[in-house]
């Protein structure tokens, strides 16, 4: 009994164990796949996205309702991705974006890079005086529209509504 050592924990410093490994990296710092540079093939993405579109297409009355469903699907992904990317940033470099402009720049650069392998083309403010707080992230070649073929009755469909949701 005399050989038992007690460890004192310093406030603010976590001791290694189940929740805090000795290297300081939690499960959230690990890449979602085997390596950080591994990418999903475009064919796999096209198949998964086409299934998402066909799932969203069930029981819709018009194109705007379909685009709204795609937008909602993207929104839940965007929230989770934003949390993950902000959590992964190093604490000393992590500046929480407090203004809408800073947050949009973070999305344009980091989130777009993480999702599509490149940054978005530009960020613009709406020229409409009725909507002074409207901003647009412009992507000239959206990946979600690259492999989409829509039937004639859905010719007005823009699958980039999914990306807008993100």
TORPA-4810 file (N, C-alpha, C, O; in nm, 3 decimals):
<nodes>
NODE_1_0.081_-0.120_0.000_0.000_0.000_0.000_0.085_0.126_0.000_0.038_0.231_-0.041_X
NODE_2_0.208_0.116_0.045_0.292_0.234_0.053_0.345_0.274_-0.084_0.393_0.387_-0.099_X
NODE_3_0.338_0.185_-0.183_0.393_0.214_-0.316_0.293_0.284_-0.408_0.328_0.316_-0.521_X
NODE_4_0.173_0.309_-0.363_0.072_0.375_-0.448_0.107_0.522_-0.463_0.127_0.594_-0.365_X
NODE_5_0.114_0.565_-0.589_0.145_0.704_-0.615_0.018_0.779_-0.650_-0.068_0.729_-0.722_X
NODE_6_0.007_0.894_-0.598_-0.108_0.978_-0.633_-0.061_1.086_-0.728_0.048_1.142_-0.713_X
NODE_7_-0.145_1.114_-0.825_-0.111_1.221_-0.920_-0.203_1.338_-0.894_-0.325_1.323_-0.881_X
NODE_8_-0.143_1.451_-0.886_-0.222_1.573_-0.867_-0.246_1.634_-1.003_-0.154_1.652_-1.083_X
NODE_9_-0.369_1.665_-1.029_-0.400_1.728_-1.157_-0.396_1.879_-1.140_-0.451_1.935_-1.044_X
NODE_10_-0.331_1.942_-1.234_-0.320_2.087_-1.234_-0.445_2.142_-1.302_-0.481_2.096_-1.410_X
NODE_11_-0.511_2.241_-1.241_-0.629_2.298_-1.306_-0.593_2.355_-1.443_-0.494_2.426_-1.458_X
NODE_12_-0.676_2.323_-1.543_-0.652_2.373_-1.678_-0.568_2.278_-1.761_-0.561_2.294_-1.883_X
NODE_13_-0.505_2.179_-1.699_-0.425_2.081_-1.773_-0.488_1.945_-1.754_-0.511_1.901_-1.641_X
NODE_14_-0.516_1.877_-1.865_-0.575_1.745_-1.857_-0.464_1.642_-1.847_-0.360_1.655_-1.911_X
NODE_15_-0.486_1.540_-1.767_-0.390_1.432_-1.756_-0.423_1.328_-1.862_-0.540_1.309_-1.894_X
NODE_16_-0.321_1.259_-1.916_-0.348_1.156_-2.016_-0.437_1.048_-1.958_-0.430_1.016_-1.840_X
NODE_17_-0.520_0.993_-2.040_-0.611_0.888_-1.999_-0.703_0.853_-2.112_-0.667_0.866_-2.229_X
NODE_18_-0.821_0.808_-2.078_-0.914_0.769_-2.183_-0.963_0.887_-2.264_-0.973_0.878_-2.386_X
NODE_19_-0.993_0.997_-2.200_-1.049_1.111_-2.273_-0.941_1.200_-2.336_-0.964_1.260_-2.440_X
NODE_20_-0.826_1.207_-2.274_-0.719_1.294_-2.323_-0.593_1.211_-2.343_-0.522_1.184_-2.246_X
NODE_21_-0.563_1.168_-2.465_-0.444_1.088_-2.489_-0.317_1.168_-2.464_-0.319_1.291_-2.460_X
NODE_22_-0.207_1.097_-2.448_-0.081_1.163_-2.413_-0.031_1.255_-2.523_0.041_1.351_-2.494_X
NODE_23_-0.066_1.230_-2.649_-0.020_1.317_-2.757_-0.106_1.443_-2.770_-0.075_1.530_-2.852_X
NODE_24_-0.213_1.453_-2.692_-0.295_1.573_-2.691_-0.400_1.580_-2.800_-0.475_1.677_-2.807_X
NODE_25_-0.406_1.479_-2.887_-0.502_1.482_-2.997_-0.619_1.390_-2.964_-0.600_1.274_-2.928_X
NODE_26_-0.738_1.443_-2.979_-0.857_1.364_-2.954_-0.905_1.301_-3.084_-0.841_1.317_-3.188_X
NODE_27_-1.015_1.232_-3.079_-1.071_1.166_-3.197_-1.110_1.268_-3.304_-1.113_1.235_-3.423_X
NODE_28_-1.139_1.389_-3.264_-1.180_1.491_-3.360_-1.063_1.542_-3.444_-1.085_1.605_-3.548_X
NODE_29_-0.941_1.517_-3.401_-0.824_1.561_-3.477_-0.783_1.458_-3.581_-0.703_1.489_-3.669_X
NODE_30_-0.837_1.339_-3.573_-0.803_1.235_-3.669_-0.876_1.263_-3.800_-0.988_1.315_-3.799_X
NODE_31_-0.815_1.227_-3.912_-0.886_1.245_-4.039_-1.005_1.151_-4.046_-1.006_1.045_-3.983_X
NODE_32_-1.105_1.189_-4.121_-1.225_1.107_-4.133_-1.197_0.980_-4.212_-1.268_0.880_-4.195_X
NODE_33_-1.096_0.981_-4.296_-1.057_0.861_-4.368_-0.914_0.826_-4.329_-0.860_0.885_-4.235_X
NODE_34_-0.852_0.733_-4.396_-0.721_0.682_-4.354_-0.612_0.789_-4.351_-0.534_0.796_-4.256_X
NODE_35_-0.606_0.871_-4.452_-0.504_0.975_-4.457_-0.570_1.109_-4.483_-0.683_1.116_-4.530_X
NODE_36_-0.497_1.215_-4.451_-0.554_1.348_-4.472_-0.564_1.383_-4.620_-0.644_1.468_-4.659_X
NODE_37_-0.482_1.319_-4.702_-0.481_1.353_-4.844_-0.574_1.263_-4.926_-0.592_1.288_-5.045_X
NODE_38_-0.631_1.160_-4.866_-0.720_1.071_-4.940_-0.845_1.146_-4.982_-0.899_1.228_-4.908_X
NODE_39_-0.890_1.117_-5.102_-1.007_1.185_-5.155_-1.109_1.082_-5.199_-1.075_0.969_-5.232_X
NODE_40_-1.232_1.122_-5.200_-1.340_1.040_-5.251_-1.340_1.055_-5.403_-1.329_1.167_-5.454_X
NODE_41_-1.352_0.945_-5.474_-1.352_0.956_-5.620_-1.477_1.031_-5.667_-1.581_1.028_-5.601_X
NODE_42_-1.464_1.096_-5.780_-1.576_1.173_-5.832_-1.691_1.082_-5.873_-1.807_1.122_-5.868_X
NODE_43_-1.659_0.959_-5.915_-1.765_0.865_-5.951_-1.847_0.827_-5.828_-1.969_0.818_-5.835_X
NODE_44_-1.780_0.806_-5.716_-1.851_0.774_-5.591_-1.937_0.891_-5.547_-2.052_0.873_-5.507_X
NODE_45_-1.880_1.011_-5.555_-1.957_1.130_-5.519_-2.079_1.146_-5.610_-2.189_1.175_-5.562_X
NODE_46_-2.060_1.126_-5.740_-2.171_1.141_-5.835_-2.281_1.040_-5.804_-2.399_1.074_-5.811_X
NODE_47_-2.244_0.917_-5.770_-2.345_0.816_-5.738_-2.420_0.853_-5.610_-2.543_0.849_-5.607_X
NODE_48_-2.347_0.890_-5.505_-2.412_0.927_-5.379_-2.501_1.049_-5.396_-2.612_1.054_-5.343_X
NODE_49_-2.453_1.147_-5.471_-2.532_1.268_-5.491_-2.657_1.239_-5.574_-2.763_1.295_-5.548_X
NODE_50_-2.645_1.153_-5.675_-2.763_1.120_-5.755_-2.868_1.048_-5.670_-2.988_1.067_-5.690_X
NODE_51_-2.823_0.967_-5.575_-2.918_0.902_-5.484_-2.982_1.004_-5.390_-3.100_0.992_-5.357_X
NODE_52_-2.905_1.104_-5.347_-2.963_1.209_-5.263_-3.069_1.288_-5.339_-3.173_1.322_-5.284_X
NODE_53_-3.042_1.315_-5.467_-3.139_1.389_-5.549_-3.264_1.305_-5.571_-3.375_1.357_-5.562_X
NODE_54_-3.246_1.177_-5.600_-3.365_1.093_-5.621_-3.445_1.076_-5.492_-3.567_1.067_-5.497_X
NODE_55_-3.377_1.072_-5.378_-3.448_1.065_-5.249_-3.526_1.195_-5.225_-3.640_1.191_-5.180_X
NODE_56_-3.464_1.307_-5.255_-3.531_1.436_-5.235_-3.645_1.456_-5.333_-3.737_1.534_-5.307_X
NODE_57_-3.640_1.388_-5.446_-3.739_1.406_-5.552_-3.872_1.336_-5.521_-3.973_1.364_-5.585_X
NODE_58_-3.872_1.248_-5.424_-3.995_1.175_-5.390_-4.099_1.270_-5.333_-4.070_1.350_-5.244_X
NODE_59_-4.219_1.261_-5.385_-4.336_1.335_-5.335_-4.319_1.487_-5.338_-4.368_1.556_-5.248_X
NODE_60_-4.251_1.539_-5.439_-4.242_1.684_-5.452_-4.339_1.729_-5.560_-4.368_1.657_-5.655_X
NODE_61_-4.389_1.850_-5.544_-4.487_1.902_-5.639_-4.423_1.986_-5.748_-4.471_1.987_-5.861_X
NODE_62_-4.315_2.057_-5.715_-4.251_2.142_-5.814_-4.101_2.149_-5.788_-4.050_2.095_-5.690_X
NODE_63_-4.033_2.218_-5.877_-3.887_2.226_-5.871_-3.839_2.302_-5.748_-3.738_2.265_-5.688_X
NODE_64_-3.911_2.406_-5.709_-3.867_2.484_-5.593_-3.872_2.400_-5.465_-3.788_2.418_-5.377_X
NODE_65_-3.968_2.310_-5.455_-3.974_2.223_-5.338_-3.857_2.124_-5.338_-3.802_2.093_-5.232_X
NODE_66_-3.820_2.074_-5.455_-3.705_1.984_-5.467_-3.576_2.056_-5.429_-3.493_2.002_-5.356_X
NODE_67_-3.559_2.178_-5.479_-3.441_2.256_-5.443_-3.437_2.286_-5.294_-3.330_2.288_-5.234_X
NODE_68_-3.553_2.310_-5.235_-3.560_2.335_-5.090_-3.516_2.212_-5.012_-3.445_2.224_-4.912_X
NODE_69_-3.557_2.094_-5.057_-3.515_1.970_-4.989_-3.365_1.949_-5.001_-3.300_1.909_-4.904_X
NODE_70_-3.309_1.975_-5.118_-3.164_1.964_-5.135_-3.092_2.063_-5.044_-2.988_2.031_-4.986_X
NODE_71_-3.147_2.182_-5.033_-3.089_2.284_-4.947_-3.089_2.239_-4.802_-2.990_2.259_-4.732_X
NODE_72_-3.196_2.179_-4.756_-3.205_2.131_-4.617_-3.105_2.018_-4.593_-3.044_2.012_-4.487_X
NODE_73_-3.089_1.929_-4.691_-2.990_1.822_-4.677_-2.849_1.881_-4.664_-2.771_1.835_-4.581_X
NODE_74_-2.818_1.980_-4.743_-2.687_2.043_-4.736_-2.666_2.121_-4.607_-2.554_2.126_-4.556_X
NODE_75_-2.772_2.180_-4.555_-2.761_2.261_-4.433_-2.712_2.178_-4.315_-2.625_2.223_-4.240_X
NODE_76_-2.766_2.059_-4.298_-2.722_1.976_-4.185_-2.576_1.934_-4.200_-2.504_1.924_-4.101_X
NODE_77_-2.533_1.909_-4.323_-2.393_1.875_-4.346_-2.304_1.995_-4.318_-2.197_1.980_-4.258_X
NODE_78_-2.346_2.113_-4.360_-2.267_2.234_-4.339_-2.246_2.267_-4.193_-2.137_2.308_-4.153_X
NODE_79_-2.349_2.249_-4.112_-2.335_2.277_-3.968_-2.232_2.185_-3.904_-2.148_2.229_-3.825_X
NODE_80_-2.238_2.057_-3.939_-2.144_1.961_-3.881_-2.002_1.986_-3.931_-1.906_1.975_-3.855_X
NODE_81_-1.989_2.019_-4.059_-1.857_2.046_-4.115_-1.795_2.170_-4.052_-1.676_2.170_-4.021_X
NODE_82_-1.873_2.273_-4.032_-1.823_2.396_-3.971_-1.774_2.370_-3.829_-1.667_2.418_-3.791_X
NODE_83_-1.851_2.295_-3.751_-1.808_2.259_-3.616_-1.677_2.182_-3.619_-1.587_2.209_-3.540_X
NODE_84_-1.667_2.085_-3.710_-1.547_2.002_-3.718_-1.425_2.085_-3.757_-1.319_2.072_-3.696_X
NODE_85_-1.438_2.171_-3.858_-1.324_2.250_-3.903_-1.280_2.351_-3.798_-1.160_2.373_-3.780_X
NODE_86_-1.374_2.413_-3.729_-1.336_2.508_-3.624_-1.272_2.436_-3.506_-1.183_2.491_-3.441_X
NODE_87_-1.317_2.315_-3.477_-1.258_2.238_-3.367_-1.118_2.192_-3.400_-1.032_2.186_-3.312_X
NODE_88_-1.093_2.160_-3.527_-0.961_2.110_-3.567_-0.854_2.217_-3.572_-0.735_2.185_-3.568_X
NODE_89_-0.891_2.343_-3.580_-0.790_2.448_-3.586_-0.711_2.452_-3.457_-0.764_2.427_-3.349_X
NODE_90_-0.584_2.484_-3.469_-0.498_2.494_-3.351_-0.548_2.605_-3.260_-0.591_2.709_-3.309_X
NODE_91_-0.543_2.584_-3.128_-0.597_2.686_-3.036_-0.529_2.822_-3.049_-0.594_2.925_-3.033_X
NODE_92_-0.400_2.824_-3.078_-0.331_2.953_-3.085_-0.365_3.029_-3.213_-0.351_3.151_-3.217_X
NODE_93_-0.409_2.959_-3.317_-0.445_3.027_-3.441_-0.595_3.040_-3.458_-0.642_3.104_-3.552_X
NODE_94_-0.668_2.979_-3.368_-0.813_2.980_-3.384_-0.872_3.113_-3.340_-0.874_3.146_-3.222_X
NODE_95_-0.918_3.186_-3.435_-0.990_3.308_-3.408_-1.134_3.282_-3.447_-1.165_3.261_-3.564_X
NODE_96_-1.220_3.284_-3.351_-1.361_3.257_-3.379_-1.416_3.368_-3.466_-1.410_3.485_-3.428_X
NODE_97_-1.469_3.334_-3.583_-1.523_3.439_-3.670_-1.645_3.504_-3.607_-1.749_3.439_-3.589_X
NODE_98_-1.632_3.630_-3.573_-1.740_3.700_-3.504_-1.827_3.782_-3.598_-1.941_3.815_-3.564_X
NODE_99_-1.776_3.815_-3.714_-1.855_3.892_-3.809_-1.893_3.802_-3.926_-1.829_3.700_-3.951_X
NODE_100_-1.996_3.841_-3.996_-2.044_3.761_-4.109_-1.939_3.753_-4.219_-1.926_3.650_-4.285_X
NODE_101_-1.865_3.860_-4.239_-1.761_3.862_-4.344_-1.651_3.761_-4.311_-1.610_3.685_-4.398_X
NODE_102_-1.604_3.760_-4.187_-1.500_3.665_-4.147_-1.548_3.521_-4.160_-1.473_3.434_-4.205_X
NODE_103_-1.671_3.496_-4.122_-1.726_3.361_-4.133_-1.739_3.320_-4.280_-1.707_3.206_-4.315_X
NODE_104_-1.784_3.409_-4.365_-1.797_3.377_-4.507_-1.661_3.354_-4.572_-1.648_3.267_-4.659_X
NODE_105_-1.559_3.430_-4.531_-1.423_3.406_-4.583_-1.372_3.269_-4.537_-1.307_3.199_-4.614_X
NODE_106_-1.401_3.231_-4.414_-1.361_3.100_-4.364_-1.429_2.989_-4.446_-1.366_2.890_-4.481_X
NODE_107_-1.558_3.007_-4.475_-1.630_2.908_-4.555_-1.575_2.904_-4.697_-1.555_2.796_-4.753_X
NODE_108_-1.551_3.022_-4.755_-1.501_3.031_-4.893_-1.366_2.963_-4.908_-1.338_2.899_-5.009_X
NODE_109_-1.281_2.977_-4.806_-1.146_2.922_-4.817_-1.137_2.782_-4.757_-1.113_2.686_-4.830_X
NODE_110_-1.155_2.769_-4.628_-1.129_2.642_-4.559_-1.235_2.536_-4.588_-1.202_2.424_-4.625_X
NODE_111_-1.361_2.572_-4.572_-1.467_2.472_-4.592_-1.473_2.426_-4.737_-1.487_2.307_-4.764_X
NODE_112_-1.463_2.520_-4.830_-1.467_2.483_-4.972_-1.348_2.395_-5.007_-1.361_2.298_-5.082_X
NODE_113_-1.231_2.429_-4.953_-1.111_2.349_-4.977_-1.131_2.208_-4.925_-1.092_2.111_-4.990_X
NODE_114_-1.189_2.197_-4.808_-1.213_2.066_-4.748_-1.315_1.985_-4.827_-1.299_1.864_-4.844_X
NODE_115_-1.419_2.050_-4.876_-1.525_1.980_-4.948_-1.489_1.947_-5.093_-1.508_1.834_-5.138_X
NODE_116_-1.437_2.045_-5.165_-1.422_2.031_-5.308_-1.277_2.031_-5.357_-1.253_2.023_-5.477_X
NODE_117_-1.181_2.040_-5.266_-1.041_2.036_-5.305_-0.987_2.166_-5.361_-0.874_2.170_-5.409_X
NODE_118_-1.064_2.271_-5.357_-1.021_2.403_-5.404_-1.108_2.508_-5.336_-1.215_2.479_-5.284_X
NODE_119_-1.060_2.632_-5.339_-1.138_2.740_-5.280_-1.247_2.784_-5.377_-1.238_2.760_-5.497_X
NODE_120_-1.349_2.848_-5.323_-1.453_2.906_-5.408_-1.393_3.021_-5.487_-1.291_3.078_-5.446_X
NODE_121_-1.455_3.055_-5.598_-1.398_3.157_-5.686_-1.402_3.297_-5.627_-1.302_3.369_-5.634_X
NODE_122_-1.514_3.337_-5.570_-1.518_3.471_-5.510_-1.637_3.484_-5.415_-1.727_3.400_-5.411_X
NODE_123_-1.632_3.592_-5.339_-1.738_3.627_-5.244_-1.790_3.764_-5.283_-1.712_3.859_-5.297_X
NODE_124_-1.921_3.775_-5.301_-1.979_3.902_-5.345_-2.093_3.943_-5.253_-2.164_3.860_-5.197_X
NODE_125_-2.108_4.074_-5.241_-2.221_4.130_-5.168_-2.330_4.162_-5.270_-2.301_4.204_-5.382_X
NODE_126_-2.453_4.142_-5.231_-2.566_4.168_-5.321_-2.573_4.316_-5.356_-2.552_4.402_-5.271_X
NODE_127_-2.603_4.344_-5.482_-2.617_4.482_-5.527_-2.758_4.534_-5.506_-2.785_4.652_-5.528_X
NODE_128_-2.847_4.446_-5.465_-2.987_4.484_-5.443_-2.999_4.565_-5.314_-2.967_4.513_-5.207_X
NODE_129_-3.045_4.691_-5.321_-3.056_4.771_-5.199_-3.162_4.719_-5.102_-3.159_4.753_-4.984_X
NODE_130_-3.254_4.637_-5.151_-3.356_4.580_-5.062_-3.299_4.468_-4.974_-3.358_4.433_-4.872_X
NODE_131_-3.184_4.413_-5.014_-3.121_4.304_-4.939_-2.977_4.342_-4.906_-2.884_4.288_-4.967_X
NODE_132_-2.956_4.433_-4.812_-2.819_4.479_-4.784_-2.732_4.375_-4.714_-2.609_4.385_-4.719_X
NODE_133_-2.792_4.276_-4.649_-2.715_4.176_-4.577_-2.705_4.044_-4.653_-2.682_3.940_-4.591_X
NODE_134_-2.721_4.047_-4.784_-2.714_3.924_-4.863_-2.577_3.914_-4.929_-2.532_4.007_-4.996_X
NODE_135_-2.511_3.801_-4.909_-2.380_3.774_-4.968_-2.389_3.645_-5.047_-2.472_3.559_-5.019_X
NODE_136_-2.302_3.631_-5.147_-2.302_3.512_-5.231_-2.160_3.460_-5.244_-2.067_3.535_-5.274_X
NODE_137_-2.144_3.331_-5.222_-2.017_3.264_-5.249_-2.030_3.206_-5.389_-2.117_3.123_-5.415_X
NODE_138_-1.944_3.251_-5.479_-1.954_3.215_-5.620_-1.857_3.101_-5.651_-1.738_3.108_-5.620_X
NODE_139_-1.911_2.996_-5.712_-1.831_2.884_-5.761_-1.868_2.868_-5.908_-1.980_2.828_-5.940_X
NODE_140_-1.774_2.898_-5.998_-1.805_2.897_-6.141_-1.826_2.757_-6.197_-1.899_2.741_-6.294_X
NODE_141_-1.764_2.657_-6.136_-1.779_2.519_-6.182_-1.817_2.430_-6.065_-1.732_2.357_-6.014_X
NODE_142_-1.942_2.434_-6.020_-1.980_2.353_-5.904_-1.974_2.203_-5.936_-2.023_2.159_-6.040_X
NODE_143_-1.915_2.129_-5.847_-1.900_1.985_-5.865_-2.035_1.915_-5.869_-2.051_1.815_-5.938_X
NODE_144_-2.132_1.967_-5.795_-2.262_1.900_-5.790_-2.338_1.910_-5.922_-2.429_1.831_-5.946_X
NODE_145_-2.303_2.004_-6.007_-2.369_2.016_-6.138_-2.291_1.948_-6.249_-2.337_1.944_-6.363_X
NODE_146_-2.173_1.894_-6.218_-2.087_1.839_-6.322_-2.146_1.714_-6.387_-2.137_1.698_-6.509_X
NODE_147_-2.204_1.625_-6.309_-2.249_1.498_-6.363_-2.400_1.482_-6.356_-2.451_1.369_-6.357_X
NODE_148_-2.472_1.591_-6.349_-2.617_1.584_-6.335_-2.681_1.598_-6.472_-2.654_1.692_-6.546_X
NODE_149_-2.767_1.502_-6.504_-2.849_1.514_-6.624_-2.994_1.507_-6.577_-3.036_1.411_-6.514_X
NODE_150_-3.068_1.610_-6.609_-3.206_1.620_-6.562_-3.301_1.597_-6.678_-3.270_1.632_-6.792_X
NODE_151_-3.417_1.540_-6.651_-3.516_1.523_-6.757_-3.573_1.657_-6.802_-3.555_1.759_-6.736_X
NODE_152_-3.640_1.655_-6.915_-3.691_1.778_-6.975_-3.788_1.853_-6.883_-3.786_1.976_-6.880_X
NODE_153_-3.871_1.781_-6.809_-3.968_1.848_-6.722_-3.902_1.915_-6.602_-3.964_2.000_-6.537_X
NODE_154_-3.778_1.879_-6.573_-3.706_1.942_-6.462_-3.590_2.027_-6.514_-3.488_2.041_-6.446_X
NODE_155_-3.605_2.084_-6.632_-3.494_2.157_-6.694_-3.450_2.279_-6.613_-3.337_2.324_-6.629_X
NODE_156_-3.536_2.332_-6.528_-3.501_2.449_-6.447_-3.432_2.412_-6.316_-3.394_2.501_-6.240_X
NODE_157_-3.415_2.283_-6.289_-3.355_2.238_-6.163_-3.208_2.277_-6.155_-3.133_2.255_-6.250_X
NODE_158_-3.168_2.333_-6.044_-3.028_2.364_-6.017_-2.988_2.289_-5.891_-3.029_2.325_-5.780_X
NODE_159_-2.909_2.184_-5.908_-2.868_2.101_-5.795_-2.768_2.171_-5.704_-2.733_2.119_-5.598_X
NODE_160_-2.721_2.288_-5.743_-2.631_2.364_-5.657_-2.705_2.417_-5.534_-2.643_2.478_-5.447_X
NODE_161_-2.835_2.396_-5.526_-2.910_2.430_-5.405_-2.856_2.351_-5.286_-2.861_2.397_-5.173_X
NODE_162_-2.805_2.231_-5.313_-2.742_2.150_-5.208_-2.620_2.223_-5.152_-2.602_2.232_-5.031_X
NODE_163_-2.536_2.274_-5.242_-2.418_2.348_-5.200_-2.456_2.476_-5.128_-2.390_2.516_-5.032_X
NODE_164_-2.562_2.540_-5.171_-2.610_2.662_-5.103_-2.653_2.629_-4.961_-2.636_2.712_-4.871_X
NODE_165_-2.708_2.512_-4.940_-2.746_2.471_-4.805_-2.625_2.451_-4.716_-2.628_2.485_-4.597_X
NODE_166_-2.519_2.398_-4.773_-2.396_2.379_-4.696_-2.345_2.514_-4.651_-2.242_2.521_-4.584_X
</nodes>
